[in-house]
């Protein structure tokens, strides 16, 4: 509040209120953004993340990050970036013109950014999206980022049923991709000559809309209110500065901590990583001379996959990709990962823990130190971005994780089983929700989700946001079609709010494989 004027960044969803909701306890600093941070941390949706996979299930080992520990580290890194930027007078002046950057806002956004991630990580996200679009006909499908906004906006844990009732600045900072899948804003960012990162359609699914987005059509009012303080300062599709900080912090945490995890459990091995990076460094000039067909023939040979990465970066990110900087990045990663962290297997000793700590702290410091703010960024970047050297290093670190972990056949086998589990669970819940003889015995949570979704889709029924395809083209959905959409969204929302173990246990119960009757599983 400035005088009698409400700071639009501090406006909350509930009745357009600003600042704290309710009386301020004695001794509590009245920072609305710190209140937001505390509301997120106290939410059951945040606690749930401790049981949600980051990449693979930790199975109680304590060695792997889950979505909760990942979010805590994203929040920590985001705050460090924000504090560094606003301490620089030149950067601070640019940031102020763009709408501001408060460390409490970026910390809150870091905590909240993964609230919508379903069981089993990105695998669960992909399965739920396919089921939402192809089985239930939901135009939005499912997207973890959009689900995060849905949770903070409409979850029933907040006062008055208004979700967590966060300030506009924090809600805007959660929006990595501030657009819907298909239509908003108009023109849609996927139609730009060079679309923002995430806005393009998947090549294998033309016409399906953006591959990444942060808003379902049911939360468009949230987007409008959250972005109102930044109108005239940022293009409608551009991240706020605070969202950009959170996004980079997420990238940094992902690039470093996932490698740390898989070194700990022995999945990330020295020999294959050394061979890939070493062969590329030794033969970079020769590999660069191959045409794409020649490169494809030897795709499994060491060095070839890294050469594919170099070419992909040049094609996709010509605004920053540079061959010499890429070479230096590979050399640095080879020196610090191959010759450093991976040189000795992790054995749980104090020395091994110290090596992991040095690797993590060293890379975090280096990457954070390479972050700056620009007033007019390219469309594939936010206003806050890494320097070229650090940007290339992050790409190489993420390559190592993808190539030597995510593409492993044993992980694919594990994930195919998880995909079948999620599919079977959605099917079982869909059948239960549609069983008229069981209407009075449905989980209360599932009933509430269906009622909420029916109200939301009913309100959108006369708009083109919810048009359904019929014989004559787009048509306004009738009551039965609205109810069908609502049932589909309710099932998707219900499954997305489970932990990994809850999803397994619930399917066991629905399949008759569990003899356990009472457990916390059913308090949903």
Steps between C-alpha positions, in 0.01 A plus 500: 500500500644840398303770681139411422596336172508121479822358356362289211777241551358431847138446393364166609231297330250515785288814456795674334658543844855623546765404751423257783164329527378545857670661798878513520635324810717715724864496393430364151653701217211586271664384178222358283751301297647335808146410602459339157818304548380373837155409363658291227740328741212419739273366226427125485570523127857600579541222757375252236805574285713299742332190357522598132777381270756739359637252244482157667334399825732530796344198678590648837875493432546868581755519220280649227329833466123501495280789389509648850878510539531620140254784566687604816823525302333691216368749757845534656673559166225738383538714810879514456456616139246767594714637781802516272310682224337766717837573666629620159375860448491472120313168505267627774400802290417278201307259722293782648394613153396142417280455806730416789676204659447423867704214656195385698298475177754286319548279805124446523482425128784249534310319773175500298621429148462120522181480710311364198739220412321163511631165627805360319641830376493599135394148401177544697452840340526358148258214573240728662524741207431225247209368702355846563498589130433171328275321751317791663511754215642776721643762261755611762616148575732493801813704567686506831564874486134580431400259777719698743304817426173307530602383847601841636189656342224252580615247760260475792766542770493879499268734684162531333577240234727738309801275480810631674393859424846609388601846385501588131880521493547145632234355271665674203840367609368143489410545132799369305286485186233775535262371235239228452549198280300625203354850492619755756644756456396590150711475289628191676878495559540176304409705192794740539776477242728372776276361777606527866651190657223246558242672279558296183282203415656153526610397153334160545162656589422790266192694606528393865605844626802603702709225655538703820253743658418626848127573481186294436201688356328455838765723661511777239368753752796412724740570216334834426509617862853374567640667189311830542786675688733428207275628220693740279832384646520153346358329191203280591701182435818606681587374849518754780851561631413295808370211289819516295712478817300198619529334158879534491526378860298192399739436210804535726360267766399245238838510324703454819295302748375226268859420404586495870215253565598251233865512598396411855311188396760389246293555185718779359820315416842647428590293193209577263491871589878524457476324163223726366658829604858387432430369149316816406784720628756291310299487176290816502639629171443167323150456643405851392580402142250213490163564343193406700457165324858398581456608857179298533677182384739513795253637752602250769871569467661718771496870412220482246217587740689805625550614141124468451457730799737759356305509173164511673605797711622689193171437320270567794687769694704690245460814716758362745644170372867523403737219402804628689302561818348154466851351476610678818184383676567136413856538624385645831236231556758233411745645749255542789269203440712232332837583654340621823173366640479174303867408532423313825181298555270626773544276805320697769822607669564849633740558213236400245242730662751785498569447130127520423473813713791667321354415161155632588617817674762578236261470209222688676735790578633506146160494333342758731797731444435489126145634516401846378194697394434652157224746402425347160569124491453265204163325495650169614632655820364689796636833618727316745747274325828317535817630340598304187767291677268389777207450262704253295621323815142446616413351160791254526413405860137439402621295200697270731190444714276431203741282303635289785192481725171583328575298186598183687292193398467390865346835591266469199390157626428643845309795357288285268377320808419833666316615186284187511430563868385860441285393204337221697435732796334763281285229340392360837413844640311594183289186533438564870398861440261391227337223705158637603463232765812631675413871488465526878821308573749685282804657665387841623796663332409351162139616538612853585738512204225390261259763633762772472595402145136490393450855630816617324411344166140613530620859535714458187235317296389803299855610416721375220747385766297182551375436147483129415533351157182364346386412152454866417830618646532674835184492710393611846504197732174385655445403863601137452816599318585745779447228759717260304780758481460570872525131589816472294659807659401377848671164446812668363511749789448218752783284366733799459466577872626156613850400604675213325414258782141619526453434129636146538297427812179641355530288186567193717183574697289563190635182343429284803869433562511669841354354821553824693173682572582813700799720422584863442472424129124537510491830687493684168 
